[in-house]
Amino acid sequence: MDLPDVIAHCLRLPGAEETTPFGPEALVYKVSGKMFAITVPEDFPARINLKCDPERAIELREEHKAIKPGWHMNKKHWNTVMLDGSLPPKLVRELVEHSYQLVVDALPKKAREALRK
């Protein structure tokens, strides 16, 4: 799965938006104003930072060389996922959805309900 596919998947999620709060080089994906993914499209190899449950983050890093502690992020809650072709596309999609869901679950009830409409 390459970066354009991952970006498209991020944007298909309900309420997701692409923003550039850190400047035009970093694309940040948010839901209800909260970040769930960040990437720098010019980076090579392509990679994306995604939120992750802390225990699962450790397991994923142990299982996959292409998943590392979050670069420039809180390493307990973020992973950097290298998009070098070594990870199954299904896993990458699931990790994007997991990151998104962690953010949605932490939103106030009214914001969560608004996403379901």
C-alpha positions in Angstrom: 0.0 0.0 0.0 1.5 3.3 -1.0 1.1 6.7 0.5 -1.6 8.0 -1.9 -3.7 4.9 -1.0 -3.2 5.5 2.7 -4.1 9.2 2.4 -7.3 8.2 0.4 -8.2 5.7 3.1 -7.7 8.4 5.8 -10.0 10.8 4.0 -12.8 8.1 3.5 -13.3 7.9 7.3 -16.3 9.9 8.6 -15.5 13.5 9.4 -11.8 13.2 8.4 -10.1 16.2 7.1 -6.6 17.0 5.8 -4.9 20.0 7.4 -1.4 21.6 7.4 -1.0 23.1 10.9 2.8 22.5 10.9 3.4 24.0 7.4 2.7 22.9 3.9 5.2 20.0 4.0 3.3 18.0 6.7 -0.1 16.6 6.0 -2.2 16.1 9.2 -5.4 14.1 9.3 -7.9 15.0 11.9 -11.4 14.2 13.1 -13.3 16.8 15.1 -10.1 18.8 15.3 -8.0 15.9 16.8 -5.1 14.4 14.9 -5.1 10.7 14.1 -2.4 10.6 11.3 0.5 12.7 10.0 2.8 12.3 7.1 5.4 14.2 5.1 4.8 13.2 1.4 8.3 14.2 0.4 9.9 11.8 2.8 11.5 8.6 1.4 10.7 6.0 2.1 7.1 7.0 2.6 5.8 6.7 6.2 2.9 7.8 8.3 2.5 8.3 12.0 -0.6 6.7 13.5 -2.0 6.6 17.1 -2.0 3.1 18.7 -3.0 1.5 21.9 0.3 1.4 23.9 0.3 -2.4 24.5 -0.5 -3.1 20.9 2.1 -0.6 19.7 4.8 -2.7 21.4 3.5 -5.9 19.9 3.4 -4.4 16.4 7.0 -3.1 16.7 8.2 -6.5 17.8 6.4 -8.3 14.9 7.1 -5.9 12.0 10.4 -4.2 11.1 8.4 -1.6 9.2 6.6 -0.4 12.4 8.7 1.8 14.7 8.1 4.1 17.7 6.5 7.4 16.5 9.0 9.7 14.9 8.8 13.1 16.7 5.7 11.9 18.6 4.9 10.5 22.0 6.4 7.0 21.4 4.0 5.4 23.9 0.9 6.3 21.9 2.2 6.7 18.3 3.8 4.4 15.7 5.6 5.3 12.5 4.5 2.9 9.8 6.9 2.6 7.0 5.1 2.2 3.6 7.9 0.2 2.0 5.6 -2.6 0.7 6.5 -5.0 3.5 3.2 -4.7 5.4 0.0 -6.3 4.1 -2.4 -3.6 2.8 -5.1 -5.0 5.1 -2.9 -4.4 8.2 -2.1 -0.8 7.1 -5.8 0.0 6.6 -6.6 -1.6 9.9 -3.9 0.5 11.7 -5.3 3.7 10.1 -8.8 2.8 11.3 -7.5 1.9 14.8 -5.8 5.3 15.0 -9.0 7.1 13.9 -11.2 5.1 16.3 -8.9 5.9 19.3 -9.5 9.6 18.6 -13.2 9.2 18.0 -13.6 7.2 21.2 -12.0 10.0 23.2 -14.3 12.7 21.7 -17.2 14.1 23.7 -20.4 12.2 23.2 -22.0 15.0 21.1 -19.0 15.0 18.7 -19.1 11.2 18.4 -22.9 11.3 17.6 -22.4 14.0 15.0 -20.0 11.7 13.1 -22.7 9.1 12.8 -25.1 11.4 11.0 
